Amino acid sequence: AQVAALDFQAKDQLWVLVKGSNEGFAGLWGFGPTQALAWLATGEVPEVPGTTLTVEGVVAPEGLAEDASNRMWLADMASDTVFAVGSGLQDAGALTVTPEDAFLGGWEDETGTHTLNGPTGLGFDDSGRLWVNYWTNPALARFDDPSAGGTTRAPDLMVGGDVLDLPASLATDHAGRVWYGNEPQDGAGELIAFDGETI
């Protein structure tokens, strides 16, 4: 198994998004504070995490983030979909959950249907807006109300074209900046931050 992403939830619950090397999604592991610290101290993954979740429809997850309601959001590169699963899962044990929310990034206009493919990272800013970066057709998209709308949702703001090459992981800070890893075609990776309010 490979660690794709990790995030600390409320009450110091460590969530680790795990994918199998050849088998797709291996699960979302939840560790209590004691287990997480033991893992750090020994370097050995506990045999039985406090919580092991699999999410219906998730194939190849790459990104993980938590919203203000403690729901966990997953970016699934294979299905081009962003999924949300519920909070209160600290003591769930081994469980397969049905997503509470799921959507594709895309829209229609006079030129046709447009889709955003290959989400690899996501994060929430302090205003509760969801930022998602897309690898396949490089774009960084902001969804101001990620729980509103149908299965396909148009971004409220999108950056692409000459600004991005191959965006990888993403994070936001309390100053309103959005940070992401950029991997240009020449292989010289770079870390980029911009103001999410003025871009």
N, C-alpha and C positions, 0 to 999 in steps of 0.2 A: 504494500500500500504506500501511497505517496501523500504527503501533506500538501494540500492545495492552498489553504488559507486558514487563518485563525482569528478569533475575536473574543474579548472578555465581555460577558454579559453582566447584568446587575448581580450583586452578591458574589462577585469574583468567580462566577462560573466561566470556565474556559471552554470555548467551543472550537473544535478542530475539524475542518472540512477535509475529508480523506477521499482520495480516488484510487482505485486499483490500477496497477500498471497495464493490465490487459482486459480488465473486467469492468471498466467504467466506474460508476459511483460505488464507493465502499461504505459510506456512511458519514454522519455528522456525530462526532463524539463529544460528549459533555463530561468535563472533569470538575469535581469540587475543588475548593482551594487547596486542601491537603493533598489530594491526588496530583494536582498540577505542580505543586512545589516538590513532591517526591519525584515526579518525572524529571523536573529540572535538575534535582540533586543527583539522581542516579543515571539519567540518560536512558532509562528503560521505560517503555510505554507500559502502563498498568495493564494487566491481562484483561480486566473487566472494567471499562470506563463506567462512571456513574450512570450515563445515559448514552445509548447508541440509537440514532435515528437514521432511517432511510426515508427518502421523500419520493412519492410517486411521480414519475415523469422525468426525474433528474437523471441524466446520463453521464455527463462529464463536467462536474462543477469546477469552477475556477475562482470564484469570489464569494465573500461572506461579509455581511454587515448586520447591525442591529438597529432597529428604529426606536423611537421614544416610548413605544408601548412594549418593548422587549421582544418584539417579533424578530425572528432571524430571516434574512433575505439571502438567497443564493443566486449567483449568476451561473447559468448552465450553458457552456459554450456549444455543446453538440446540438441542443434543441433550440438555440437562439433565444431562450426564455429566461426571465427573471421570476423566481419563486419566493413566496413568503410562507413561513410556517409559524404556528402560534407560540405564545409565551407560556410560562408555567410548566416547562418540560424538564425541570431539574431532576425529578425523581421518576422519570417515565420508564427507565430500564430500556430494554430492546423494543423498538417500536417503529412501525412503518406508518408515516403520517400522510394524509392528503393535504396538499397545499391549500391554505386559506385564500391565496391570491396567486395569480400567475399572468404574465403578459409578455407579448412580443413588442419590441419597439418598431414603429412604422407609421406610415400615413399615406393618404391618397391625395393627389392634386391633379391639376389639368394635364400633367405630363405622364400620369400613371400611378402605379402602386410602388411604394418605396419601403424597404425593410432594413432594419439594423441587425447585423448578424455577428455571432461570436462574442457575447459578453464575457469579459474576463475579470472585471473588477467592479466594485460598487461601494458607495459610502453615502452616509447621510450628513448634511450640514446642520448647523444649529437651528435653521428654520424648518427642519423636517423634510427638506427636498432631497430626493434620491438622485445621485449622480452615478452613471453607468458608463464604462468605456467598452467599446466594441472593437474587436480585433480584425474580423474578416473584411468588413468595409470600414476602415478606421474612422471612428467618430467618438466623441465624448458628449453624452446627452444628459440633460437634466429634466427630471419629471417632478413637477412641483407638488402633485398629489398622486403618489404612486398607487394608491388604493382606489382611485376613481377611474371609471371608464370600463371599456370592454377588454377583450383578450388581446387586441392590438391597440397600442396607445402612442399617440404622437408626442414627441418630446416638446417641452416648453422652451428649451434652448438646446442648440446643438452646435458643436465645434467639429470641424473636419477639414477636408481639403489639404491645403499646404501646411496647416498648423500641426497635424498629427502624422506620424508614420505608422507605427504599430504600438498602440497604447497597451500597457500591461496592467499592473496593479494600480489601485487608486486609494487615496485617503483624503479626508478633510480636516482642517484645524479650526480652532475657535476664533481665529481672526478672519474667517470667511474665505480662506484660500482653499483651492482644490489642488492636490498634488497627484501626479501620476508618473509612472515610468514609461519612457518612450524608447522604442527600439528601432532606430532608422535602418533603412535597407543596407547601409554600409557596415552595420554591426556595432557602431559606437553608441552604446546605450547612454541615456541621459535622464536626469530627474528634473521635472518641470513643475512649477507652481504658478497659478494665476489667481486673480481676484474673481471669485464666483459672482460678484455683484456687477462688475464693470466690464466683463469680457464682451 
